[in-house]
Amino acid sequence: MGRLDGKVIIVTGAGAGFGRGIVEKLTAEGASVLGVDINQAENNKTASLCPPGKVHAFTADITLESSWREILHQARSAFSNRLDVVVNCAGVVHNAAPSHEVPEDQFDLMFRVNVKPLYLSTKVIVPWWKENKLPGLFINLSSISEPRPRPNLVWYAASKGAVTVTTKGLAAEYAVDQIRYNCIRPAVGETAMLPRVLGGQDTPEGRKKVLGTVPLGRVCQPGDIANMVCFLGSDEATYITGAAFDVDGGRGVS
């Protein structure tokens, strides 16, 4: 018996990094997953790494309302008209740089990818849960850079601050409907975002500098985040809403 047997979960950013790790963990624990990513090839690869029939890979741009309407339709069609959890994992970061030098298009992209999907997923999915009197759960990926912002990544931290505030506000608003919202605040992870955090290139020197801020001395692995998502999506966590969980190797207290 898996901890998530029978549950249906949407995961955005499923084609790589934390998203891929989350999908692998959730399916291993018995969940059926609609994996959403804009990169079709990588999304299909994630599906191939999971038990047969457990992942339906869907290519979509999560910054569009029309995509979210189709995402909900795909999840319901693929998995017997059921949906329990939405994991808003997809995210981007700008190249670490002095804040006044970050290009406007990178600033706009971060808020469009990191924040807008929380609005769109709520707009599309909450009404369906409410109409059908179903409980629901959103798990949003924030960042430890939100409570601990640092120079050269300020605009990224600002976008993740919006994720945490949105999560807490929506948790308060929709608790009456048994719709819960929680978020996770990782430290820098072993993902494609790491070179950008290091200023554009992954080097031993850059990693050493970053790891100097993490008491446990390593970067966050996809499995670290996947384990927390699994817990929050399980029946063990049904009394938790409006919470932000630091999975950061101690960076938040360093």
Helices and strands as residue ranges (DSSP letters): E 8-12, H 17-28, E 32-37, H 40-48, E 55-59, H 65-78, E 85-88, G 99-101, H 104-114, H 116-131, E 136-141, H 154-174, G 175-177, E 179-186, H 194-197, H 204-211, H 222-233, G 235-237, E 244-247, G 251-253
